[in-house]
Amino acid sequence: MLHGWGMGLGWIIGLVILVAFIWVISQAFNKNNKPAAPEKSALDILKDRYAKGEIDKQEFETRKNDLL
């Protein structure tokens, strides 16, 4: 009777380990497939640079006109 339980328990443990292994692998692949954040347009970058004070109003307007 103990022999029968040992075989069944070993089979269940093996199945649990296999399912855990497949889950870990699937999680690793799902992290790589997440959608990337949308990239900023050139105009958005230009607006950010102007807001940070990296460029003055004249340069902002010149570059904005070049983009549009």
CHARMM-style PDB file with segment names, atoms N, HN, CA, C and O in Angstrom:
ATOM      1  N   MET     1       0.815  -1.189   0.000  1.00  0.00      PROA
ATOM      2  CA  MET     1       0.000   0.000   0.000  1.00  0.00      PROA
ATOM      3  C   MET     1       0.866   1.265   0.000  1.00  0.00      PROA
ATOM      4  O   MET     1       0.553   2.213  -0.719  1.00  0.00      PROA
ATOM      5  N   LEU     2       1.929   1.300   0.775  1.00  0.00      PROA
ATOM      6  HN  LEU     2       2.183   0.530   1.359  1.00  0.00      PROA
ATOM      7  CA  LEU     2       2.816   2.457   0.779  1.00  0.00      PROA
ATOM      8  C   LEU     2       3.505   2.643  -0.557  1.00  0.00      PROA
ATOM      9  O   LEU     2       3.785   3.769  -0.970  1.00  0.00      PROA
ATOM     10  N   HSD     3       3.775   1.555  -1.222  1.00  0.00      PROA
ATOM     11  HN  HSD     3       3.548   0.641  -0.886  1.00  0.00      PROA
ATOM     12  CA  HSD     3       4.442   1.640  -2.520  1.00  0.00      PROA
ATOM     13  C   HSD     3       3.574   2.393  -3.534  1.00  0.00      PROA
ATOM     14  O   HSD     3       4.083   3.190  -4.322  1.00  0.00      PROA
ATOM     15  N   GLY     4       2.298   2.141  -3.507  1.00  0.00      PROA
ATOM     16  HN  GLY     4       1.885   1.494  -2.867  1.00  0.00      PROA
ATOM     17  CA  GLY     4       1.367   2.810  -4.418  1.00  0.00      PROA
ATOM     18  C   GLY     4       1.300   4.307  -4.172  1.00  0.00      PROA
ATOM     19  O   GLY     4       1.263   5.086  -5.124  1.00  0.00      PROA
ATOM     20  N   TRP     5       1.285   4.716  -2.932  1.00  0.00      PROA
ATOM     21  HN  TRP     5       1.316   4.083  -2.159  1.00  0.00      PROA
ATOM     22  CA  TRP     5       1.258   6.145  -2.608  1.00  0.00      PROA
ATOM     23  C   TRP     5       2.555   6.832  -3.000  1.00  0.00      PROA
ATOM     24  O   TRP     5       2.537   7.972  -3.462  1.00  0.00      PROA
ATOM     25  N   GLY     6       3.660   6.162  -2.824  1.00  0.00      PROA
ATOM     26  HN  GLY     6       3.674   5.235  -2.449  1.00  0.00      PROA
ATOM     27  CA  GLY     6       4.953   6.743  -3.179  1.00  0.00      PROA
ATOM     28  C   GLY     6       5.064   7.012  -4.669  1.00  0.00      PROA
ATOM     29  O   GLY     6       5.605   8.041  -5.072  1.00  0.00      PROA
ATOM     30  N   MET     7       4.569   6.117  -5.479  1.00  0.00      PROA
ATOM     31  HN  MET     7       4.130   5.280  -5.152  1.00  0.00      PROA
ATOM     32  CA  MET     7       4.620   6.304  -6.927  1.00  0.00      PROA
ATOM     33  C   MET     7       3.713   7.469  -7.343  1.00  0.00      PROA
ATOM     34  O   MET     7       4.096   8.290  -8.177  1.00  0.00      PROA
ATOM     35  N   GLY     8       2.532   7.534  -6.767  1.00  0.00      PROA
ATOM     36  HN  GLY     8       2.222   6.867  -6.090  1.00  0.00      PROA
ATOM     37  CA  GLY     8       1.600   8.610  -7.109  1.00  0.00      PROA
ATOM     38  C   GLY     8       2.106   9.959  -6.656  1.00  0.00      PROA
ATOM     39  O   GLY     8       1.966  10.948  -7.376  1.00  0.00      PROA
ATOM     40  N   LEU     9       2.690  10.016  -5.477  1.00  0.00      PROA
ATOM     41  HN  LEU     9       2.803   9.213  -4.893  1.00  0.00      PROA
ATOM     42  CA  LEU     9       3.219  11.265  -4.937  1.00  0.00      PROA
ATOM     43  C   LEU     9       4.402  11.758  -5.767  1.00  0.00      PROA
ATOM     44  O   LEU     9       4.524  12.956  -6.025  1.00  0.00      PROA
ATOM     45  N   GLY    10       5.264  10.848  -6.180  1.00  0.00      PROA
ATOM     46  HN  GLY    10       5.165   9.875  -5.971  1.00  0.00      PROA
ATOM     47  CA  GLY    10       6.405  11.233  -7.025  1.00  0.00      PROA
ATOM     48  C   GLY    10       5.952  11.799  -8.355  1.00  0.00      PROA
ATOM     49  O   GLY    10       6.555  12.746  -8.861  1.00  0.00      PROA
ATOM     50  N   TRP    11       4.899  11.236  -8.930  1.00  0.00      PROA
ATOM     51  HN  TRP    11       4.408  10.468  -8.519  1.00  0.00      PROA
ATOM     52  CA  TRP    11       4.360  11.704 -10.193  1.00  0.00      PROA
ATOM     53  C   TRP    11       3.799  13.115 -10.042  1.00  0.00      PROA
ATOM     54  O   TRP    11       3.998  13.963 -10.912  1.00  0.00      PROA
ATOM     55  N   ILE    12       3.098  13.365  -8.937  1.00  0.00      PROA
ATOM     56  HN  ILE    12       2.937  12.676  -8.230  1.00  0.00      PROA
ATOM     57  CA  ILE    12       2.509  14.685  -8.686  1.00  0.00      PROA
ATOM     58  C   ILE    12       3.608  15.723  -8.470  1.00  0.00      PROA
ATOM     59  O   ILE    12       3.520  16.834  -8.993  1.00  0.00      PROA
ATOM     60  N   ILE    13       4.635  15.373  -7.712  1.00  0.00      PROA
ATOM     61  HN  ILE    13       4.707  14.470  -7.287  1.00  0.00      PROA
ATOM     62  CA  ILE    13       5.742  16.304  -7.467  1.00  0.00      PROA
ATOM     63  C   ILE    13       6.442  16.640  -8.777  1.00  0.00      PROA
ATOM     64  O   ILE    13       6.782  17.798  -9.019  1.00  0.00      PROA
ATOM     65  N   GLY    14       6.658  15.646  -9.617  1.00  0.00      PROA
ATOM     66  HN  GLY    14       6.382  14.705  -9.420  1.00  0.00      PROA
ATOM     67  CA  GLY    14       7.275  15.885 -10.915  1.00  0.00      PROA
ATOM     68  C   GLY    14       6.440  16.812 -11.780  1.00  0.00      PROA
ATOM     69  O   GLY    14       6.971  17.686 -12.464  1.00  0.00      PROA
ATOM     70  N   LEU    15       5.129  16.614 -11.744  1.00  0.00      PROA
ATOM     71  HN  LEU    15       4.697  15.903 -11.188  1.00  0.00      PROA
ATOM     72  CA  LEU    15       4.228  17.464 -12.518  1.00  0.00      PROA
ATOM     73  C   LEU    15       4.264  18.901 -12.003  1.00  0.00      PROA
ATOM     74  O   LEU    15       4.269  19.843 -12.795  1.00  0.00      PROA
ATOM     75  N   VAL    16       4.289  19.075 -10.683  1.00  0.00      PROA
ATOM     76  HN  VAL    16       4.284  18.310 -10.039  1.00  0.00      PROA
ATOM     77  CA  VAL    16       4.351  20.415 -10.091  1.00  0.00      PROA
ATOM     78  C   VAL    16       5.654  21.108 -10.489  1.00  0.00      PROA
ATOM     79  O   VAL    16       5.646  22.294 -10.819  1.00  0.00      PROA
ATOM     80  N   ILE    17       6.754  20.392 -10.462  1.00  0.00      PROA
ATOM     81  HN  ILE    17       6.761  19.429 -10.194  1.00  0.00      PROA
ATOM     82  CA  ILE    17       8.041  20.974 -10.858  1.00  0.00      PROA
ATOM     83  C   ILE    17       8.017  21.372 -12.327  1.00  0.00      PROA
ATOM     84  O   ILE    17       8.526  22.435 -12.682  1.00  0.00      PROA
ATOM     85  N   LEU    18       7.441  20.546 -13.181  1.00  0.00      PROA
ATOM     86  HN  LEU    18       7.027  19.682 -12.892  1.00  0.00      PROA
ATOM     87  CA  LEU    18       7.350  20.855 -14.611  1.00  0.00      PROA
ATOM     88  C   LEU    18       6.503  22.096 -14.847  1.00  0.00      PROA
ATOM     89  O   LEU    18       6.882  22.961 -15.638  1.00  0.00      PROA
ATOM     90  N   VAL    19       5.360  22.196 -14.173  1.00  0.00      PROA
ATOM     91  HN  VAL    19       5.052  21.494 -13.531  1.00  0.00      PROA
ATOM     92  CA  VAL    19       4.496  23.365 -14.328  1.00  0.00      PROA
ATOM     93  C   VAL    19       5.213  24.619 -13.839  1.00  0.00      PROA
ATOM     94  O   VAL    19       5.121  25.664 -14.482  1.00  0.00      PROA
ATOM     95  N   ALA    20       5.918  24.538 -12.723  1.00  0.00      PROA
ATOM     96  HN  ALA    20       5.992  23.688 -12.201  1.00  0.00      PROA
ATOM     97  CA  ALA    20       6.665  25.692 -12.203  1.00  0.00      PROA
ATOM     98  C   ALA    20       7.747  26.122 -13.182  1.00  0.00      PROA
ATOM     99  O   ALA    20       7.956  27.319 -13.383  1.00  0.00      PROA
ATOM    100  N   PHE    21       8.435  25.170 -13.790  1.00  0.00      PROA
ATOM    101  HN  PHE    21       8.265  24.198 -13.626  1.00  0.00      PROA
ATOM    102  CA  PHE    21       9.488  25.473 -14.762  1.00  0.00      PROA
ATOM    103  C   PHE    21       8.894  26.187 -15.985  1.00  0.00      PROA
ATOM    104  O   PHE    21       9.448  27.181 -16.454  1.00  0.00      PROA
ATOM    105  N   ILE    22       7.788  25.685 -16.488  1.00  0.00      PROA
ATOM    106  HN  ILE    22       7.339  24.877 -16.107  1.00  0.00      PROA
ATOM    107  CA  ILE    22       7.140  26.315 -17.651  1.00  0.00      PROA
ATOM    108  C   ILE    22       6.664  27.723 -17.297  1.00  0.00      PROA
ATOM    109  O   ILE    22       6.759  28.631 -18.122  1.00  0.00      PROA
ATOM    110  N   TRP    23       6.154  27.911 -16.084  1.00  0.00      PROA
ATOM    111  HN  TRP    23       6.076  27.173 -15.414  1.00  0.00      PROA
ATOM    112  CA  TRP    23       5.694  29.235 -15.663  1.00  0.00      PROA
ATOM    113  C   TRP    23       6.860  30.225 -15.604  1.00  0.00      PROA
ATOM    114  O   TRP    23       6.726  31.363 -16.055  1.00  0.00      PROA
ATOM    115  N   VAL    24       8.001  29.802 -15.053  1.00  0.00      PROA
ATOM    116  HN  VAL    24       8.109  28.878 -14.686  1.00  0.00      PROA
ATOM    117  CA  VAL    24       9.169  30.678 -14.948  1.00  0.00      PROA
ATOM    118  C   VAL    24       9.650  31.085 -16.343  1.00  0.00      PROA
ATOM    119  O   VAL    24       9.963  32.252 -16.578  1.00  0.00      PROA
ATOM    120  N   ILE    25       9.707  30.133 -17.252  1.00  0.00      PROA
ATOM    121  HN  ILE    25       9.453  29.185 -17.060  1.00  0.00      PROA
ATOM    122  CA  ILE    25      10.140  30.439 -18.620  1.00  0.00      PROA
ATOM    123  C   ILE    25       9.162  31.396 -19.293  1.00  0.00      PROA
ATOM    124  O   ILE    25       9.591  32.335 -19.965  1.00  0.00      PROA
ATOM    125  N   SER    26       7.875  31.182 -19.130  1.00  0.00      PROA
ATOM    126  HN  SER    26       7.527  30.420 -18.584  1.00  0.00      PROA
ATOM    127  CA  SER    26       6.890  32.064 -19.765  1.00  0.00      PROA
ATOM    128  C   SER    26       6.969  33.477 -19.194  1.00  0.00      PROA
ATOM    129  O   SER    26       6.786  34.447 -19.930  1.00  0.00      PROA
ATOM    130  N   GLN    27       7.235  33.611 -17.903  1.00  0.00      PROA
ATOM    131  HN  GLN    27       7.383  32.824 -17.304  1.00  0.00      PROA
ATOM    132  CA  GLN    27       7.378  34.939 -17.302  1.00  0.00      PROA
ATOM    133  C   GLN    27       8.589  35.671 -17.863  1.00  0.00      PROA
ATOM    134  O   GLN    27       8.546  36.883 -18.071  1.00  0.00      PROA
ATOM    135  N   ALA    28       9.659  34.942 -18.106  1.00  0.00      PROA
ATOM    136  HN  ALA    28       9.694  33.957 -17.937  1.00  0.00      PROA
ATOM    137  CA  ALA    28      10.867  35.554 -18.662  1.00  0.00      PROA
ATOM    138  C   ALA    28      10.591  36.100 -20.061  1.00  0.00      PROA
ATOM    139  O   ALA    28      11.059  37.185 -20.405  1.00  0.00      PROA
ATOM    140  N   PHE    29       9.842  35.363 -20.862  1.00  0.00      PROA
ATOM    141  HN  PHE    29       9.462  34.481 -20.582  1.00  0.00      PROA
ATOM    142  CA  PHE    29       9.532  35.825 -22.205  1.00  0.00      PROA
ATOM    143  C   PHE    29       8.513  36.956 -22.192  1.00  0.00      PROA
ATOM    144  O   PHE    29       8.581  37.841 -23.046  1.00  0.00      PROA
ATOM    145  N   ASN    30       7.588  36.958 -21.270  1.00  0.00      PROA
ATOM    146  HN  ASN    30       7.532  36.240 -20.576  1.00  0.00      PROA
ATOM    147  CA  ASN    30       6.582  38.020 -21.201  1.00  0.00      PROA
ATOM    148  C   ASN    30       7.200  39.361 -20.834  1.00  0.00      PROA
ATOM    149  O   ASN    30       6.712  40.399 -21.282  1.00  0.00      PROA
ATOM    150  N   LYS    31       8.245  39.370 -20.042  1.00  0.00      PROA
ATOM    151  HN  LYS    31       8.641  38.527 -19.678  1.00  0.00      PROA
ATOM    152  CA  LYS    31       8.905  40.626 -19.684  1.00  0.00      PROA
ATOM    153  C   LYS    31       9.523  41.273 -20.906  1.00  0.00      PROA
ATOM    154  O   LYS    31       9.550  42.500 -21.006  1.00  0.00      PROA
ATOM    155  N   ASN    32      10.023  40.471 -21.839  1.00  0.00      PROA
ATOM    156  HN  ASN    32      10.002  39.475 -21.758  1.00  0.00      PROA
ATOM    157  CA  ASN    32      10.652  41.005 -23.042  1.00  0.00      PROA
ATOM    158  C   ASN    32       9.631  41.468 -24.069  1.00  0.00      PROA
ATOM    159  O   ASN    32       9.987  42.225 -24.972  1.00  0.00      PROA
ATOM    160  N   ASN    33       8.390  41.049 -23.970  1.00  0.00      PROA
ATOM    161  HN  ASN    33       8.100  40.434 -23.236  1.00  0.00      PROA
ATOM    162  CA  ASN    33       7.379  41.381 -24.969  1.00  0.00      PROA
ATOM    163  C   ASN    33       6.472  42.528 -24.566  1.00  0.00      PROA
ATOM    164  O   ASN    33       5.479  42.790 -25.244  1.00  0.00      PROA
ATOM    165  N   LYS    34       6.783  43.208 -23.496  1.00  0.00      PROA
ATOM    166  HN  LYS    34       7.590  42.995 -22.946  1.00  0.00      PROA
ATOM    167  CA  LYS    34       5.953  44.323 -23.083  1.00  0.00      PROA
ATOM    168  C   LYS    34       6.099  45.451 -24.103  1.00  0.00      PROA
ATOM    169  O   LYS    34       7.195  45.694 -24.609  1.00  0.00      PROA
ATOM    170  N   PRO    35       5.003  46.134 -24.403  1.00  0.00      PROA
ATOM    171  CA  PRO    35       5.093  47.220 -25.386  1.00  0.00      PROA
ATOM    172  C   PRO    35       5.975  48.349 -24.866  1.00  0.00      PROA
ATOM    173  O   PRO    35       5.898  48.729 -23.697  1.00  0.00      PROA
ATOM    174  N   ALA    36       6.790  48.861 -25.731  1.00  0.00      PROA
ATOM    175  HN  ALA    36       6.852  48.552 -26.680  1.00  0.00      PROA
ATOM    176  CA  ALA    36       7.693  49.954 -25.364  1.00  0.00      PROA
ATOM    177  C   ALA    36       6.890  51.243 -25.218  1.00  0.00      PROA
ATOM    178  O   ALA    36       5.835  51.406 -25.831  1.00  0.00      PROA
ATOM    179  N   ALA    37       7.398  52.140 -24.409  1.00  0.00      PROA
ATOM    180  HN  ALA    37       8.255  52.007 -23.911  1.00  0.00      PROA
ATOM    181  CA  ALA    37       6.750  53.430 -24.253  1.00  0.00      PROA
ATOM    182  C   ALA    37       6.808  54.160 -25.596  1.00  0.00      PROA
ATOM    183  O   ALA    37       7.807  54.071 -26.309  1.00  0.00      PROA
ATOM    184  N   PRO    38       5.754  54.870 -25.936  1.00  0.00      PROA
ATOM    185  CA  PRO    38       5.762  55.582 -27.218  1.00  0.00      PROA
ATOM    186  C   PRO    38       6.896  56.601 -27.245  1.00  0.00      PROA
ATOM    187  O   PRO    38       7.146  57.309 -26.270  1.00  0.00      PROA
ATOM    188  N   GLU    39       7.565  56.654 -28.379  1.00  0.00      PROA
ATOM    189  HN  GLU    39       7.361  56.079 -29.171  1.00  0.00      PROA
ATOM    190  CA  GLU    39       8.692  57.586 -28.505  1.00  0.00      PROA
ATOM    191  C   GLU    39       8.158  59.000 -28.689  1.00  0.00      PROA
ATOM    192  O   GLU    39       7.096  59.213 -29.274  1.00  0.00      PROA
ATOM    193  N   LYS    40       8.915  59.949 -28.180  1.00  0.00      PROA
ATOM    194  HN  LYS    40       9.778  59.776 -27.705  1.00  0.00      PROA
ATOM    195  CA  LYS    40       8.532  61.350 -28.327  1.00  0.00      PROA
ATOM    196  C   LYS    40       8.833  61.809 -29.742  1.00  0.00      PROA
ATOM    197  O   LYS    40       9.805  61.383 -30.366  1.00  0.00      PROA
ATOM    198  N   SER    41       7.983  62.676 -30.221  1.00  0.00      PROA
ATOM    199  HN  SER    41       7.193  63.022 -29.714  1.00  0.00      PROA
ATOM    200  CA  SER    41       8.227  63.259 -31.542  1.00  0.00      PROA
ATOM    201  C   SER    41       9.326  64.322 -31.409  1.00  0.00      PROA
ATOM    202  O   SER    41       9.681  64.740 -30.307  1.00  0.00      PROA
ATOM    203  N   ALA    42       9.839  64.734 -32.537  1.00  0.00      PROA
ATOM    204  HN  ALA    42       9.551  64.395 -33.432  1.00  0.00      PROA
ATOM    205  CA  ALA    42      10.888  65.760 -32.538  1.00  0.00      PROA
ATOM    206  C   ALA    42      10.362  67.059 -31.926  1.00  0.00      PROA
ATOM    207  O   ALA    42      11.087  67.764 -31.225  1.00  0.00      PROA
ATOM    208  N   LEU    43       9.108  67.360 -32.197  1.00  0.00      PROA
ATOM    209  HN  LEU    43       8.519  66.787 -32.767  1.00  0.00      PROA
ATOM    210  CA  LEU    43       8.520  68.587 -31.651  1.00  0.00      PROA
ATOM    211  C   LEU    43       8.389  68.497 -30.129  1.00  0.00      PROA
ATOM    212  O   LEU    43       8.618  69.484 -29.431  1.00  0.00      PROA
ATOM    213  N   ASP    44       8.025  67.325 -29.614  1.00  0.00      PROA
ATOM    214  HN  ASP    44       7.840  66.523 -30.182  1.00  0.00      PROA
ATOM    215  CA  ASP    44       7.941  67.143 -28.162  1.00  0.00      PROA
ATOM    216  C   ASP    44       9.304  67.325 -27.502  1.00  0.00      PROA
ATOM    217  O   ASP    44       9.415  67.949 -26.447  1.00  0.00      PROA
ATOM    218  N   ILE    45      10.331  66.779 -28.130  1.00  0.00      PROA
ATOM    219  HN  ILE    45      10.241  66.273 -28.987  1.00  0.00      PROA
ATOM    220  CA  ILE    45      11.693  66.930 -27.595  1.00  0.00      PROA
ATOM    221  C   ILE    45      12.096  68.398 -27.609  1.00  0.00      PROA
ATOM    222  O   ILE    45      12.696  68.898 -26.658  1.00  0.00      PROA
ATOM    223  N   LEU    46      11.760  69.081 -28.698  1.00  0.00      PROA
ATOM    224  HN  LEU    46      11.273  68.675 -29.470  1.00  0.00      PROA
ATOM    225  CA  LEU    46      12.075  70.504 -28.810  1.00  0.00      PROA
ATOM    226  C   LEU    46      11.368  71.304 -27.721  1.00  0.00      PROA
ATOM    227  O   LEU    46      11.963  72.197 -27.118  1.00  0.00      PROA
ATOM    228  N   LYS    47      10.097  70.982 -27.468  1.00  0.00      PROA
ATOM    229  HN  LYS    47       9.614  70.256 -27.957  1.00  0.00      PROA
ATOM    230  CA  LYS    47       9.345  71.666 -26.409  1.00  0.00      PROA
ATOM    231  C   LYS    47       9.965  71.402 -25.034  1.00  0.00      PROA
ATOM    232  O   LYS    47      10.030  72.302 -24.197  1.00  0.00      PROA
ATOM    233  N   ASP    48      10.414  70.180 -24.807  1.00  0.00      PROA
ATOM    234  HN  ASP    48      10.361  69.449 -25.488  1.00  0.00      PROA
ATOM    235  CA  ASP    48      11.063  69.847 -23.529  1.00  0.00      PROA
ATOM    236  C   ASP    48      12.352  70.649 -23.352  1.00  0.00      PROA
ATOM    237  O   ASP    48      12.622  71.176 -22.273  1.00  0.00      PROA
ATOM    238  N   ARG    49      13.130  70.735 -24.405  1.00  0.00      PROA
ATOM    239  HN  ARG    49      12.910  70.307 -25.282  1.00  0.00      PROA
ATOM    240  CA  ARG    49      14.398  71.479 -24.320  1.00  0.00      PROA
ATOM    241  C   ARG    49      14.137  72.959 -24.043  1.00  0.00      PROA
ATOM    242  O   ARG    49      14.867  73.589 -23.278  1.00  0.00      PROA
ATOM    243  N   TYR    50      13.097  73.510 -24.664  1.00  0.00      PROA
ATOM    244  HN  TYR    50      12.503  72.998 -25.285  1.00  0.00      PROA
ATOM    245  CA  TYR    50      12.742  74.914 -24.424  1.00  0.00      PROA
ATOM    246  C   TYR    50      12.264  75.101 -22.992  1.00  0.00      PROA
ATOM    247  O   TYR    50      12.619  76.081 -22.336  1.00  0.00      PROA
ATOM    248  N   ALA    51      11.466  74.173 -22.513  1.00  0.00      PROA
ATOM    249  HN  ALA    51      11.177  73.378 -23.046  1.00  0.00      PROA
ATOM    250  CA  ALA    51      10.951  74.261 -21.141  1.00  0.00      PROA
ATOM    251  C   ALA    51      12.076  74.160 -20.117  1.00  0.00      PROA
ATOM    252  O   ALA    51      12.010  74.791 -19.061  1.00  0.00      PROA
ATOM    253  N   LYS    52      13.097  73.381 -20.415  1.00  0.00      PROA
ATOM    254  HN  LYS    52      13.151  72.869 -21.272  1.00  0.00      PROA
ATOM    255  CA  LYS    52      14.230  73.231 -19.489  1.00  0.00      PROA
ATOM    256  C   LYS    52      15.197  74.404 -19.575  1.00  0.00      PROA
ATOM    257  O   LYS    52      16.096  74.529 -18.743  1.00  0.00      PROA
ATOM    258  N   GLY    53      15.020  75.262 -20.571  1.00  0.00      PROA
ATOM    259  HN  GLY    53      14.289  75.160 -21.246  1.00  0.00      PROA
ATOM    260  CA  GLY    53      15.908  76.404 -20.724  1.00  0.00      PROA
ATOM    261  C   GLY    53      17.182  76.087 -21.488  1.00  0.00      PROA
ATOM    262  O   GLY    53      18.126  76.876 -21.463  1.00  0.00      PROA
ATOM    263  N   GLU    54      17.226  74.955 -22.163  1.00  0.00      PROA
ATOM    264  HN  GLU    54      16.459  74.314 -22.184  1.00  0.00      PROA
ATOM    265  CA  GLU    54      18.414  74.577 -22.934  1.00  0.00      PROA
ATOM    266  C   GLU    54      18.538  75.401 -24.209  1.00  0.00      PROA
ATOM    267  O   GLU    54      19.644  75.606 -24.709  1.00  0.00      PROA
ATOM    268  N   ILE    55      17.417  75.873 -24.735  1.00  0.00      PROA
ATOM    269  HN  ILE    55      16.519  75.707 -24.329  1.00  0.00      PROA
ATOM    270  CA  ILE    55      17.422  76.723 -25.928  1.00  0.00      PROA
ATOM    271  C   ILE    55      16.544  77.930 -25.656  1.00  0.00      PROA
ATOM    272  O   ILE    55      15.635  77.876 -24.827  1.00  0.00      PROA
ATOM    273  N   ASP    56      16.823  79.031 -26.366  1.00  0.00      PROA
ATOM    274  HN  ASP    56      17.562  79.075 -27.039  1.00  0.00      PROA
ATOM    275  CA  ASP    56      16.013  80.234 -26.172  1.00  0.00      PROA
ATOM    276  C   ASP    56      14.837  80.241 -27.141  1.00  0.00      PROA
ATOM    277  O   ASP    56      14.695  79.350 -27.978  1.00  0.00      PROA
ATOM    278  N   LYS    57      13.999  81.265 -27.009  1.00  0.00      PROA
ATOM    279  HN  LYS    57      14.115  81.989 -26.329  1.00  0.00      PROA
ATOM    280  CA  LYS    57      12.768  81.334 -27.813  1.00  0.00      PROA
ATOM    281  C   LYS    57      13.069  81.419 -29.302  1.00  0.00      PROA
ATOM    282  O   LYS    57      12.388  80.786 -30.109  1.00  0.00      PROA
ATOM    283  N   GLN    58      14.074  82.187 -29.671  1.00  0.00      PROA
ATOM    284  HN  GLN    58      14.628  82.700 -29.015  1.00  0.00      PROA
ATOM    285  CA  GLN    58      14.413  82.338 -31.093  1.00  0.00      PROA
ATOM    286  C   GLN    58      14.824  80.987 -31.696  1.00  0.00      PROA
ATOM    287  O   GLN    58      14.368  80.621 -32.780  1.00  0.00      PROA
ATOM    288  N   GLU    59      15.676  80.260 -30.994  1.00  0.00      PROA
ATOM    289  HN  GLU    59      16.046  80.558 -30.114  1.00  0.00      PROA
ATOM    290  CA  GLU    59      16.109  78.959 -31.503  1.00  0.00      PROA
ATOM    291  C   GLU    59      14.926  77.976 -31.540  1.00  0.00      PROA
ATOM    292  O   GLU    59      14.801  77.171 -32.462  1.00  0.00      PROA
ATOM    293  N   PHE    60      14.063  78.062 -30.517  1.00  0.00      PROA
ATOM    294  HN  PHE    60      14.165  78.717 -29.767  1.00  0.00      PROA
ATOM    295  CA  PHE    60      12.886  77.199 -30.498  1.00  0.00      PROA
ATOM    296  C   PHE    60      12.014  77.450 -31.726  1.00  0.00      PROA
ATOM    297  O   PHE    60      11.611  76.507 -32.407  1.00  0.00      PROA
ATOM    298  N   GLU    61      11.725  78.709 -32.005  1.00  0.00      PROA
ATOM    299  HN  GLU    61      12.053  79.475 -31.452  1.00  0.00      PROA
ATOM    300  CA  GLU    61      10.869  79.057 -33.137  1.00  0.00      PROA
ATOM    301  C   GLU    61      11.518  78.645 -34.466  1.00  0.00      PROA
ATOM    302  O   GLU    61      10.838  78.133 -35.356  1.00  0.00      PROA
ATOM    303  N   THR    62      12.823  78.867 -34.600  1.00  0.00      PROA
ATOM    304  HN  THR    62      13.375  79.283 -33.877  1.00  0.00      PROA
ATOM    305  CA  THR    62      13.524  78.492 -35.826  1.00  0.00      PROA
ATOM    306  C   THR    62      13.446  76.988 -36.063  1.00  0.00      PROA
ATOM    307  O   THR    62      13.112  76.534 -37.157  1.00  0.00      PROA
ATOM    308  N   ARG    63      13.754  76.242 -35.044  1.00  0.00      PROA
ATOM    309  HN  ARG    63      14.026  76.610 -34.155  1.00  0.00      PROA
ATOM    310  CA  ARG    63      13.724  74.783 -35.188  1.00  0.00      PROA
ATOM    311  C   ARG    63      12.302  74.265 -35.377  1.00  0.00      PROA
ATOM    312  O   ARG    63      12.081  73.307 -36.117  1.00  0.00      PROA
ATOM    313  N   LYS    64      11.338  74.898 -34.710  1.00  0.00      PROA
ATOM    314  HN  LYS    64      11.517  75.677 -34.109  1.00  0.00      PROA
ATOM    315  CA  LYS    64       9.943  74.474 -34.868  1.00  0.00      PROA
ATOM    316  C   LYS    64       9.497  74.684 -36.321  1.00  0.00      PROA
ATOM    317  O   LYS    64       8.827  73.830 -36.902  1.00  0.00      PROA
ATOM    318  N   ASN    65       9.875  75.831 -36.900  1.00  0.00      PROA
ATOM    319  HN  ASN    65      10.419  76.525 -36.429  1.00  0.00      PROA
ATOM    320  CA  ASN    65       9.521  76.100 -38.287  1.00  0.00      PROA
ATOM    321  C   ASN    65      10.211  75.114 -39.231  1.00  0.00      PROA
ATOM    322  O   ASN    65       9.640  74.739 -40.255  1.00  0.00      PROA
ATOM    323  N   ASP    66      11.421  74.695 -38.901  1.00  0.00      PROA
ATOM    324  HN  ASP    66      11.885  74.999 -38.069  1.00  0.00      PROA
ATOM    325  CA  ASP    66      12.109  73.704 -39.715  1.00  0.00      PROA
ATOM    326  C   ASP    66      11.391  72.348 -39.675  1.00  0.00      PROA
ATOM    327  O   ASP    66      11.344  71.631 -40.674  1.00  0.00      PROA
ATOM    328  N   LEU    67      10.839  72.012 -38.519  1.00  0.00      PROA
ATOM    329  HN  LEU    67      10.877  72.595 -37.707  1.00  0.00      PROA
ATOM    330  CA  LEU    67      10.148  70.733 -38.364  1.00  0.00      PROA
ATOM    331  C   LEU    67       8.797  70.735 -39.063  1.00  0.00      PROA
ATOM    332  O   LEU    67       8.375  69.728 -39.631  1.00  0.00      PROA
ATOM    333  N   LEU    68       8.127  71.876 -39.013  1.00  0.00      PROA
ATOM    334  HN  LEU    68       8.470  72.694 -38.552  1.00  0.00      PROA
ATOM    335  CA  LEU    68       6.779  71.952 -39.607  1.00  0.00      PROA
ATOM    336  C   LEU    68       6.900  72.407 -41.014  1.00  0.00      PROA
ATOM    337  OT1 LEU    68       5.892  72.543 -41.708  1.00  0.00      PROA
TER     338      LEU     68
END
